Amino acid sequence: MTLFAEEFYVKRRRTLQEEIAKSDANALVIGVGAELNALTGHEFFSHERLTALVLTADSQVIIAPATDAASLPTLAGVTVKSWRDGENPYTAIAEIAGGLTELGRTLTADHVFGLQAVLDETRLMSQRFADMFMVKDPAEIAELAKAGAAIDRVHEQVPALLVAGRTEAEVAAELAQLIRREHAEVDFVIVGSGPNGANPHHDFSDRVLQPGDPVVVDIGGTLDTGYHSDSTRTYVVPGAVASPEFQCAYQVVLEAQQAAVNAARPGMTAGELDAVARDIITAADFGDEFSHRLGHGIGLEIHEQPFIIAGSDLVLEEGMVFSIEPGVYVNGQFGVRIEDIVTLTDTGARPLNNASKELEC
């Protein structure tokens, strides 16, 4: 069963075909993963055998193993060509492609090598095709807004969980239960207290929360529609006052995050947006402690294009959805990160997260 009406996906595939006709490529091969899901509304499983959608200017073909033929969905305008064990599926694609072929980024290395062995010329999917996956349809944005509201409801309950004497793991277990109530799946739970917060990708541990500890809580889940949530807030364990350096860093990160949200506009580059937040953090002498990009796209994947990264000349467009999540990480002491998902409108960024950022310390 597709999430949106079949015409939604038909239009997407036709748009790609129109772009192929304008380009120097003969074909585009999309492997199993988020790209294929976004073009069909169905989730495919390859079980190591090649399953792919091959698009040319005038054809749409699913190449799939015969073992899966009975379970394949019927898609308007798409023909199915099945292959049996012992046959070469890459040759079938070469016969359809007939020239320069672009490869989607979810194709695994073995399939890429297999295609390169039979095709005269291949290259990674170019930006003109990738752009289609970065700009979200209003229906997709509505799903991501639902996901944002769902994770906000979890964040609202976090302060009650942060009690001195509990471990990060105990807090994480309760957070997972809360995420599961609001989502179909739990994607991840980060609970980084005290010095553990200085690791941006800390998971959780048996460290015991202490009064006054800063705690970075980064959580996300998947709705039953396949769209993801992702939001970070930084809290303080009650019972003592957090250090002055942490409080200073928090206000700097909050200022940087709000400035970036306010500055985001279609037409600016991803690098320019990254610089808005990074310049504020650098001016406060925390530049070396901001060790990652400002943000990432989100949709049917937790991390996808566009990436809001220093130096990027990618032009931001209306309909893009991405995170704005500056951070400061002081090794051995604490971390601070504040993250909202935003969507770009014609007038600026509209946050899809609204959980409180007020620091109680």
C-alpha positions as CSV (number, residue, x, y, z in Angstrom):
1,M,0.0,0.0,0.0
2,T,1.4,3.4,-1.0
3,L,1.6,6.3,1.4
4,F,0.4,8.9,-1.2
5,A,-1.8,8.5,-4.3
6,E,-0.2,6.6,-7.2
7,E,-0.2,9.7,-9.3
8,F,2.3,11.3,-6.8
9,Y,4.9,8.7,-7.7
10,V,4.0,8.6,-11.4
11,K,4.7,12.3,-11.5
12,R,8.0,11.9,-9.8
13,R,9.2,9.2,-12.2
14,R,8.1,11.3,-15.2
15,T,9.9,14.3,-13.8
16,L,13.1,12.3,-13.6
17,Q,12.5,11.0,-17.2
18,E,12.2,14.6,-18.4
19,E,15.5,15.5,-16.7
20,I,17.2,12.4,-18.3
21,A,15.9,13.7,-21.7
22,K,17.6,17.1,-21.1
23,S,20.9,15.6,-19.9
24,D,23.7,13.7,-21.6
25,A,22.8,10.5,-19.7
26,N,20.9,7.7,-21.3
27,A,19.7,6.1,-18.1
28,L,19.5,6.3,-14.4
29,V,19.7,3.2,-12.2
30,I,18.1,3.4,-8.7
31,G,18.9,0.6,-6.2
32,V,17.0,-0.6,-3.2
33,G,16.7,2.0,-0.5
34,A,15.2,5.4,0.2
35,E,15.5,6.7,-3.4
36,L,13.5,3.7,-4.7
37,N,10.9,4.1,-2.0
38,A,10.5,7.7,-2.8
39,L,9.9,6.9,-6.5
40,T,7.5,4.1,-6.0
41,G,5.9,4.3,-2.5
42,H,6.9,0.8,-1.8
43,E,9.8,-0.8,0.2
44,F,11.8,-3.3,-1.8
45,F,14.2,-5.9,-0.4
46,S,17.0,-7.3,-2.6
47,H,18.3,-10.1,-0.3
48,E,21.7,-9.6,-1.9
49,R,20.3,-10.1,-5.4
50,L,20.0,-7.1,-7.6
51,T,16.7,-5.2,-7.6
52,A,16.7,-1.8,-9.4
53,L,14.6,0.7,-11.2
54,V,16.0,1.6,-14.6
55,L,14.8,4.9,-16.0
56,T,15.4,6.2,-19.5
57,A,13.7,9.1,-21.3
58,D,11.0,6.8,-22.6
59,S,11.0,3.7,-20.3
60,Q,10.6,2.6,-16.7
61,V,11.7,-0.9,-15.9
62,I,12.1,-2.8,-12.6
63,I,14.9,-5.4,-12.8
64,A,14.2,-8.0,-10.0
65,P,15.1,-11.6,-9.2
66,A,12.5,-14.2,-10.3
67,T,12.3,-15.3,-6.6
68,D,10.6,-11.9,-5.8
69,A,8.5,-11.6,-8.9
70,A,5.3,-12.6,-7.2
71,S,5.6,-10.0,-4.4
72,L,6.4,-7.0,-6.6
73,P,3.9,-4.2,-6.7
74,T,2.1,-3.2,-9.8
75,L,3.3,0.3,-10.7
76,A,1.7,2.5,-13.4
77,G,3.9,2.8,-16.4
78,V,6.6,0.4,-15.1
79,T,7.4,-2.9,-16.7
80,V,9.1,-5.8,-14.8
81,K,12.0,-7.8,-16.1
82,S,12.9,-10.7,-13.9
83,W,16.1,-12.7,-13.9
84,R,17.0,-16.1,-12.6
85,D,20.0,-17.3,-10.6
86,G,22.8,-18.0,-13.1
87,E,21.7,-15.1,-15.4
88,N,23.5,-11.8,-15.5
89,P,21.1,-9.0,-14.4
90,Y,23.7,-6.3,-15.3
91,T,23.5,-7.3,-19.0
92,A,19.7,-6.7,-18.9
93,I,20.3,-3.2,-17.6
94,A,22.9,-2.5,-20.2
95,E,20.5,-3.5,-22.9
96,I,18.0,-1.0,-21.6
97,A,20.5,1.8,-20.8
98,G,22.4,1.8,-24.1
99,G,24.9,4.4,-23.1
100,L,26.1,6.7,-20.3
101,T,24.4,5.5,-17.2
102,E,24.1,7.3,-13.9
103,L,24.0,5.2,-10.7
104,G,21.9,6.0,-7.6
105,R,23.9,6.3,-4.4
106,T,22.1,3.3,-2.7
107,L,23.5,0.8,-5.1
108,T,26.0,-1.4,-3.2
109,A,29.6,-1.7,-4.4
110,D,29.1,-5.2,-5.8
111,H,26.3,-4.0,-8.0
112,V,28.2,-0.9,-9.1
113,F,31.2,-3.1,-10.1
114,G,28.8,-5.5,-11.9
115,L,27.3,-2.6,-13.9
116,Q,30.7,-1.1,-14.7
117,A,31.8,-4.4,-16.2
118,V,29.0,-4.3,-18.8
119,L,28.4,-0.6,-19.4
120,D,30.8,1.6,-21.4
121,E,30.4,4.6,-19.1
122,T,28.9,5.2,-15.7
123,R,28.9,7.9,-13.1
124,L,27.4,8.7,-9.8
125,M,23.9,10.3,-9.9
126,S,24.5,14.0,-10.8
127,Q,23.1,16.9,-8.8
128,R,20.3,17.6,-11.3
129,F,18.7,14.2,-10.4
130,A,19.7,14.4,-6.7
131,D,17.9,17.7,-6.4
132,M,14.6,16.0,-6.8
133,F,15.0,14.0,-3.7
134,M,16.1,17.0,-1.7
135,V,13.1,19.1,-2.4
136,K,10.1,17.7,-0.6
137,D,6.5,17.7,-1.7
138,P,3.9,19.4,0.6
139,A,2.5,16.0,1.5
140,E,6.0,14.9,2.6
141,I,6.5,18.1,4.6
142,A,3.2,17.4,6.3
143,E,4.5,13.9,7.3
144,L,7.8,15.4,8.6
145,A,5.8,17.9,10.6
146,K,3.9,15.1,12.2
147,A,7.2,13.4,13.0
148,G,8.5,16.7,14.5
149,A,5.4,17.0,16.7
150,A,5.8,13.4,17.8
151,I,9.4,13.8,19.0
152,D,8.5,17.2,20.6
153,R,6.0,15.3,22.8
154,V,8.8,13.0,23.9
155,H,11.1,15.9,24.7
156,E,8.4,17.4,26.9
157,Q,8.8,14.4,29.2
158,V,12.6,14.4,29.4
159,P,13.0,16.7,32.4
160,A,11.1,14.3,34.7
161,L,13.4,11.5,33.7
162,L,16.7,13.3,34.6
163,V,17.0,12.4,38.2
164,A,20.4,12.3,40.0
165,G,21.4,8.8,40.8
166,R,19.9,7.3,37.6
167,T,22.1,6.0,34.9
168,E,22.2,7.2,31.3
169,A,21.1,3.7,30.3
170,E,18.0,3.8,32.5
171,V,17.0,7.2,31.1
172,A,17.6,5.9,27.5
173,A,15.4,2.8,28.1
174,E,12.5,5.0,29.2
175,L,13.1,7.4,26.3
176,A,12.9,4.4,23.9
177,Q,9.5,3.5,25.3
178,L,8.3,7.0,24.9
179,I,9.5,7.2,21.3
180,R,7.9,3.9,20.5
181,R,4.5,5.3,21.7
182,E,4.7,8.2,19.3
183,H,6.4,6.4,16.4
184,A,6.4,3.0,14.6
185,E,10.1,2.5,15.4
186,V,12.9,3.9,17.6
187,D,15.8,5.1,15.4
188,F,18.3,6.2,18.1
189,V,18.6,7.5,21.7
190,I,21.6,9.6,22.8
191,V,21.9,10.5,26.5
192,G,25.2,12.2,27.1
193,S,25.7,13.4,30.6
194,G,28.5,15.5,32.0
195,P,31.8,14.7,30.1
196,N,30.0,12.1,27.9
197,G,28.1,15.0,26.3
198,A,31.4,16.2,24.7
199,N,31.1,13.2,22.3
200,P,28.6,14.3,19.6
201,H,27.8,10.6,18.8
202,H,27.8,9.2,22.3
203,D,25.2,6.6,22.8
204,F,24.5,6.0,26.5
205,S,26.3,4.3,29.3
206,D,26.2,3.2,32.9
207,R,27.4,6.6,34.0
208,V,25.3,7.9,37.0
209,L,23.7,11.3,36.6
210,Q,25.0,13.9,39.0
211,P,23.3,17.0,40.3
212,G,24.1,19.9,37.9
213,D,25.2,17.7,35.1
214,P,24.5,19.0,31.6
215,V,22.8,16.2,29.5
216,V,22.6,16.1,25.7
217,V,19.5,14.3,24.6
218,D,19.3,13.5,20.9
219,I,16.4,11.3,19.9
220,G,14.5,10.2,16.8
221,G,12.0,7.7,15.5
222,T,10.3,6.6,12.3
223,L,6.6,7.0,11.6
224,D,4.6,4.2,10.1
225,T,4.8,6.2,6.8
226,G,8.6,5.9,6.8
227,Y,9.4,9.5,7.6
228,H,11.8,10.3,10.4
229,S,12.1,12.6,13.4
230,D,15.3,14.0,14.9
231,S,15.6,16.6,17.6
232,T,18.2,17.5,20.2
233,R,17.9,19.5,23.5
234,T,20.4,20.0,26.3
235,Y,19.2,19.7,29.8
236,V,20.6,20.1,33.4
237,V,20.1,17.5,36.1
238,P,18.3,19.2,39.1
239,G,19.9,19.5,42.5
240,A,22.9,21.8,41.7
241,V,23.7,24.8,39.5
242,A,25.5,24.0,36.2
243,S,29.0,25.5,35.7
244,P,29.3,29.0,34.5
245,E,31.2,27.9,31.4
246,F,28.4,25.5,30.4
247,Q,25.8,28.2,30.9
248,C,27.8,30.5,28.7
249,A,28.3,27.9,26.0
250,Y,24.6,27.1,26.1
251,Q,23.6,30.7,25.5
252,V,26.1,30.9,22.6
253,V,24.7,27.8,21.0
254,L,21.2,29.0,21.5
255,E,22.0,32.3,19.9
256,A,23.8,30.6,17.0
257,Q,20.9,28.2,16.4
258,Q,18.2,30.9,16.5
259,A,20.3,33.1,14.2
260,A,20.6,30.3,11.6
261,V,16.9,29.6,11.7
262,N,16.2,33.3,11.2
263,A,18.7,33.6,8.4
264,A,17.8,30.6,6.3
265,R,16.4,31.6,2.9
266,P,16.0,30.0,-0.5
267,G,18.8,31.2,-2.7
268,M,21.6,31.2,-0.1
269,T,24.1,28.5,-0.1
270,A,24.5,25.7,2.5
271,G,27.9,27.1,3.3
272,E,26.6,30.6,3.9
273,L,24.0,29.2,6.4
274,D,26.6,27.2,8.2
275,A,28.7,30.3,8.5
276,V,25.9,32.2,10.3
277,A,26.0,29.9,13.2
278,R,29.7,29.1,13.1
279,D,30.7,32.7,13.1
280,I,28.8,33.4,16.3
281,I,30.3,30.4,18.0
282,T,33.8,31.3,16.8
283,A,33.4,34.9,18.0
284,A,32.7,33.5,21.5
285,D,35.9,31.5,21.4
286,F,34.2,28.1,21.1
287,G,35.0,27.7,17.4
288,D,37.4,24.8,17.9
289,E,34.7,23.1,20.0
290,F,32.1,23.1,17.1
291,S,33.4,20.0,15.3
292,H,30.6,19.1,12.9
293,R,28.4,20.5,10.1
294,L,25.4,22.7,11.0
295,G,22.8,20.3,9.6
296,H,21.6,17.5,7.3
297,G,18.5,16.7,5.3
298,I,15.9,14.3,6.6
299,G,13.0,12.4,5.1
300,L,12.8,8.7,4.3
301,E,16.4,8.7,5.7
302,I,17.6,10.2,9.0
303,H,20.6,11.8,7.3
304,E,20.3,12.7,3.6
305,Q,21.0,15.6,1.3
306,P,21.2,18.6,1.7
307,F,24.1,18.8,4.0
308,I,24.5,22.2,5.6
309,I,28.3,22.2,5.8
310,A,31.1,24.8,5.7
311,G,32.2,25.8,2.2
312,S,29.3,24.1,0.4
313,D,28.0,26.0,-2.7
314,L,24.8,24.0,-2.8
315,V,21.9,26.5,-3.3
316,L,19.1,26.0,-0.8
317,E,15.6,25.8,-2.3
318,E,12.0,26.2,-1.1
319,G,10.7,22.8,0.0
320,M,14.0,21.5,1.4
321,V,13.8,20.0,4.9
322,F,16.9,19.9,7.1
323,S,18.3,20.2,10.6
324,I,19.9,23.2,12.2
325,E,22.0,21.9,15.1
326,P,25.0,23.8,16.2
327,G,27.0,22.4,19.1
328,V,29.9,23.0,21.5
329,Y,31.8,20.1,22.9
330,V,34.4,20.8,25.7
331,N,36.4,17.6,26.1
332,G,36.2,16.0,29.5
333,Q,33.6,18.5,30.7
334,F,30.3,18.8,28.8
335,G,28.5,19.2,25.5
336,V,25.8,21.4,24.2
337,R,23.6,20.8,21.1
338,I,20.3,22.3,20.1
339,E,18.6,20.8,17.0
340,D,15.4,21.7,15.1
341,I,14.2,20.4,11.8
342,V,13.1,23.2,9.5
343,T,11.5,23.4,6.1
344,L,12.3,26.3,3.8
345,T,9.4,28.4,2.6
346,D,9.5,31.3,0.2
347,T,10.0,33.7,3.1
348,G,12.4,31.7,5.3
349,A,12.6,28.7,7.6
350,R,9.6,27.2,9.3
351,P,10.6,25.0,12.3
352,L,9.0,21.6,12.5
353,N,10.1,21.3,16.2
354,N,8.8,23.4,19.0
355,A,10.0,21.8,22.2
356,S,11.2,24.2,24.8
357,K,14.8,25.4,24.7
358,E,14.6,27.2,28.1
359,L,17.5,26.0,30.3
360,E,16.6,25.2,33.9
361,C,19.8,25.2,35.8
